[in-house]
Amino acid sequence: MIFGFFGKKREQQREERERLRQELTVEKEALSIELELLEKKLNFELESKENDRTTTLSRYPRRIVELRIQIDRIERKLKSLDES
């Protein structure tokens, strides 16, 4: 009886880790896509002569850095899940 309980508990923990891993992977992919689009938009606006460069330079780099930090945080969480 005791062994059955621990087996169930381990299975629940494994399923929870797998669910968390999937959620983090999806979130990481979404952030990566947003980052890629922002970088393309920034490059396009910097090449354009019509836009105000100061607005472009003040708006996008901050968000790009935030996205990179979030992606890095998610990668560290995924790595810690793989190790446990």
Backbone as a chain_set.jsonl record, in Angstrom:
{"seq": "MIFGFFGKKREQQREERERLRQELTVEKEALSIELELLEKKLNFELESKENDRTTTLSRYPRRIVELRIQIDRIERKLKSLDES", "coords": {"N": [[0.816, -1.19, 0.0], [1.9, 1.262, 0.801], [3.939, 1.6, -1.081], [2.47, 1.915, -3.42], [1.284, 4.398, -3.002], [3.499, 6.161, -3.015], [4.365, 5.734, -5.595], [2.238, 6.796, -7.074], [2.434, 9.435, -6.268], [4.951, 10.188, -7.255], [4.42, 9.901, -9.973], [2.463, 11.894, -10.313], [4.037, 14.154, -9.744], [5.855, 13.976, -11.852], [4.137, 14.317, -14.04], [3.264, 16.918, -13.507], [5.678, 18.361, -13.751], [6.15, 17.904, -16.473], [3.928, 19.175, -17.637], [4.434, 21.819, -16.818], [6.863, 22.201, -18.148], [6.003, 22.101, -20.823], [4.289, 24.36, -20.883], [6.149, 26.411, -20.354], [7.805, 26.145, -22.575], [6.081, 26.819, -24.683], [5.531, 29.467, -23.978], [8.104, 30.542, -24.197], [8.57, 30.236, -26.952], [6.613, 31.976, -27.963], [7.516, 34.447, -26.953], [9.967, 34.563, -28.248], [9.167, 34.816, -30.909], [7.858, 37.299, -30.787], [10.065, 38.882, -30.107], [11.678, 38.569, -32.386], [10.028, 39.777, -34.33], [9.903, 42.411, -33.339], [12.6, 43.154, -33.557], [12.909, 43.073, -36.334], [11.102, 45.084, -37.05], [12.279, 47.288, -35.798], [14.718, 47.446, -37.207], [13.718, 47.986, -39.76], [12.449, 50.483, -39.361], [14.627, 52.025, -38.631], [16.047, 52.102, -40.973], [14.347, 53.52, -42.562], [13.728, 56.744, -43.864], [11.729, 58.468, -43.235], [10.658, 58.317, -40.649], [10.781, 59.327, -37.183], [13.727, 58.98, -35.637], [14.476, 59.125, -32.944], [12.202, 58.497, -31.443], [11.795, 55.867, -32.25], [14.178, 54.668, -31.339], [13.932, 55.002, -28.613], [11.738, 53.528, -27.923], [11.656, 50.73, -28.8], [14.147, 49.273, -28.101], [14.108, 48.924, -25.265], [11.96, 47.155, -24.806], [12.876, 44.991, -26.286], [15.109, 44.214, -24.78], [13.791, 43.497, -22.407], [12.329, 41.29, -23.338], [14.412, 39.525, -24.026], [15.501, 39.063, -21.5], [13.335, 37.775, -20.242], [13.148, 35.472, -21.84], [15.618, 34.302, -21.27], [15.267, 33.777, -18.538], [13.223, 31.877, -18.643], [14.554, 29.841, -20.025], [16.439, 29.13, -18.073], [14.711, 28.119, -16.105], [13.653, 25.917, -17.491], [15.984, 24.421, -17.77], [16.547, 23.846, -15.097], [14.345, 22.244, -14.548], [14.899, 20.047, -16.151], [17.107, 19.045, -14.859], [16.115, 18.163, -12.452]], "CA": [[0.0, 0.0, 0.0], [2.777, 2.43, 0.886], [4.65, 1.763, -2.35], [1.513, 2.426, -4.393], [1.102, 5.825, -2.754], [4.677, 6.885, -3.488], [4.371, 5.635, -7.052], [1.273, 7.781, -7.563], [2.963, 10.777, -5.996], [6.016, 10.429, -8.238], [3.772, 10.065, -11.278], [1.856, 13.226, -10.31], [5.125, 15.13, -9.841], [6.386, 13.904, -13.206], [3.146, 14.947, -14.918], [3.293, 18.361, -13.233], [6.9, 18.893, -14.385], [5.957, 17.858, -17.926], [2.975, 20.239, -17.968], [5.153, 23.078, -16.652], [7.843, 22.274, -19.233], [5.266, 22.448, -22.043], [3.85, 25.753, -20.771], [7.317, 27.279, -20.49], [8.267, 26.061, -23.959], [5.151, 27.611, -25.501], [5.761, 30.879, -23.645], [9.398, 30.918, -24.767], [8.392, 30.371, -28.401], [5.846, 33.2, -28.211], [8.402, 35.582, -26.7], [10.973, 34.58, -29.314], [8.523, 35.364, -32.109], [7.675, 38.737, -30.556], [11.389, 39.491, -30.18], [12.08, 38.587, -33.792], [9.233, 40.794, -35.028], [10.337, 43.737, -32.891], [13.908, 43.441, -34.148], [12.688, 43.389, -37.749], [10.441, 46.388, -37.113], [13.288, 48.282, -35.438], [15.632, 47.581, -38.341], [12.995, 48.633, -40.854], [12.237, 51.894, -39.04], [15.915, 52.722, -38.63], [16.433, 52.297, -42.37], [13.409, 54.454, -43.18], [14.105, 58.152, -43.698], [10.54, 59.248, -42.902], [10.294, 58.23, -39.236], [11.609, 59.987, -36.183], [14.601, 57.943, -35.078], [14.541, 59.165, -31.477], [11.053, 57.746, -30.934], [12.071, 54.45, -32.51], [15.262, 54.199, -30.478], [13.539, 54.992, -27.205], [10.61, 52.623, -27.699], [11.865, 49.3, -29.047], [15.228, 48.559, -27.397], [13.724, 48.541, -23.901], [11.125, 45.948, -24.9], [13.741, 43.911, -26.767], [15.892, 43.755, -23.629], [12.861, 42.798, -21.519], [12.03, 39.981, -23.928], [15.601, 38.664, -23.895], [15.6, 38.676, -20.089], [12.289, 36.784, -19.986], [13.532, 34.23, -22.52], [16.715, 33.725, -20.492], [14.683, 33.267, -17.299], [12.497, 30.646, -18.989], [15.559, 28.814, -20.335], [16.994, 28.659, -16.803], [13.693, 27.273, -15.468], [13.613, 24.648, -18.221], [17.201, 23.685, -17.438], [16.402, 23.311, -13.739], [13.376, 21.142, -14.615], [15.573, 18.89, -16.738], [18.055, 18.507, -13.888], [15.429, 17.531, -11.309]], "C": [[0.862, 1.256, 0.0], [3.471, 2.662, -0.45], [3.737, 2.313, -3.438], [1.306, 3.921, -4.24], [2.279, 6.622, -3.297], [4.795, 6.836, -5.003], [3.42, 6.645, -7.679], [1.818, 9.195, -7.412], [4.063, 11.127, -6.998], [5.44, 10.67, -9.625], [3.115, 11.443, -11.377], [2.922, 14.312, -10.448], [5.703, 15.159, -11.25], [5.437, 14.581, -14.187], [3.128, 16.461, -14.742], [4.522, 19.011, -13.877], [6.755, 18.934, -15.898], [5.001, 18.957, -18.386], [3.652, 21.611, -17.884], [6.166, 23.278, -17.773], [7.165, 22.68, -20.541], [4.813, 23.903, -22.023], [5.012, 26.717, -20.975], [7.839, 27.288, -21.922], [7.383, 26.898, -24.877], [5.372, 29.1, -25.249], [7.071, 31.376, -24.256], [9.286, 31.121, -26.272], [7.646, 31.653, -28.744], [6.717, 34.436, -28.011], [9.472, 35.692, -27.779], [10.405, 35.165, -30.601], [8.33, 36.866, -31.963], [9.004, 39.474, -30.664], [11.848, 39.62, -31.626], [11.331, 39.673, -34.569], [9.645, 42.209, -34.623], [11.68, 44.12, -33.498], [13.773, 43.785, -35.625], [12.076, 44.771, -37.901], [11.428, 47.504, -36.794], [14.236, 48.513, -36.602], [14.971, 48.306, -39.505], [12.838, 50.127, -40.582], [13.542, 52.671, -39.002], [16.389, 52.989, -40.051], [15.553, 53.327, -43.066], [13.827, 55.891, -42.882], [12.941, 58.991, -43.175], [10.249, 59.294, -41.405], [11.262, 59.001, -38.358], [12.436, 58.922, -35.467], [14.626, 57.959, -33.56], [13.375, 58.401, -30.854], [11.293, 56.247, -31.095], [13.116, 53.92, -31.543], [14.87, 54.178, -29.008], [12.487, 53.92, -26.914], [11.001, 51.15, -27.761], [12.988, 48.649, -28.243], [14.872, 48.123, -25.978], [12.914, 47.243, -23.92], [11.947, 44.751, -25.369], [14.562, 43.34, -25.616], [14.998, 42.991, -22.653], [12.552, 41.397, -22.041], [13.21, 39.032, -23.787], [15.776, 38.185, -22.463], [14.56, 37.605, -19.763], [12.629, 35.444, -20.625], [14.643, 33.531, -21.747], [16.195, 33.102, -19.196], [13.964, 31.941, -17.554], [13.475, 29.523, -19.306], [16.183, 28.258, -19.064], [15.997, 27.765, -16.068], [13.615, 25.914, -16.15], [14.826, 23.79, -17.886], [17.094, 23.079, -16.036], [15.376, 22.176, -13.695], [14.023, 19.879, -15.168], [16.512, 18.228, -15.74], [17.363, 17.781, -12.741], [14.721, 16.255, -11.694]], "O": [[0.576, 2.207, -0.727], [3.579, 3.802, -0.902], [4.177, 3.09, -4.285], [1.168, 4.636, -5.232], [2.089, 7.64, -3.962], [5.271, 7.786, -5.625], [3.744, 7.273, -8.687], [1.681, 10.034, -8.302], [4.097, 12.239, -7.525], [5.913, 11.534, -10.362], [3.202, 12.092, -12.42], [2.732, 15.28, -11.184], [6.005, 16.226, -11.782], [5.872, 15.33, -15.062], [2.992, 17.201, -15.716], [4.42, 20.081, -14.476], [7.189, 19.892, -16.538], [5.239, 19.598, -19.41], [3.471, 22.457, -18.76], [6.316, 24.385, -18.291], [7.693, 23.508, -21.283], [4.936, 24.605, -23.026], [4.882, 27.718, -21.681], [8.267, 28.328, -22.423], [7.886, 27.605, -25.751], [5.397, 29.898, -26.185], [7.14, 32.492, -24.769], [9.847, 32.076, -26.811], [7.999, 32.343, -29.701], [6.662, 35.371, -28.81], [9.841, 36.796, -28.178], [11.082, 35.919, -31.299], [8.602, 37.624, -32.894], [9.071, 40.559, -31.241], [12.35, 40.668, -32.034], [11.925, 40.397, -35.367], [9.726, 43.101, -35.468], [11.882, 45.264, -33.905], [14.449, 44.69, -36.116], [12.478, 45.542, -38.772], [11.416, 48.549, -37.444], [14.528, 49.659, -36.946], [15.595, 49.142, -40.158], [13.068, 50.947, -41.471], [13.557, 53.863, -39.312], [17.058, 53.99, -40.306], [15.97, 53.938, -44.05], [14.232, 56.204, -41.763], [13.151, 60.115, -42.718], [9.633, 60.255, -40.942], [12.398, 59.285, -38.739], [11.889, 58.066, -34.772], [14.782, 56.907, -32.94], [13.552, 57.726, -29.84], [11.025, 55.462, -30.185], [12.952, 52.834, -30.987], [15.431, 53.401, -28.235], [12.366, 53.461, -25.778], [10.693, 50.399, -26.836], [12.79, 47.545, -27.737], [15.297, 47.054, -25.539], [13.171, 46.338, -23.127], [11.741, 43.63, -24.904], [14.695, 42.122, -25.489], [15.4, 41.951, -22.13], [12.517, 40.435, -21.274], [13.027, 37.859, -23.464], [16.155, 37.037, -22.23], [14.872, 36.63, -19.08], [12.418, 34.395, -20.016], [14.617, 32.311, -21.584], [16.636, 32.021, -18.804], [14.087, 30.999, -16.771], [13.258, 28.38, -18.904], [16.433, 27.056, -18.971], [16.39, 26.763, -15.471], [13.522, 24.882, -15.485], [14.71, 22.574, -17.735], [17.5, 21.938, -15.814], [15.515, 21.248, -12.898], [13.733, 18.773, -14.711], [16.698, 17.011, -15.761], [17.948, 16.89, -12.124], [14.102, 15.613, -10.845]]}, "num_chains": 1, "name": "protein.A"}
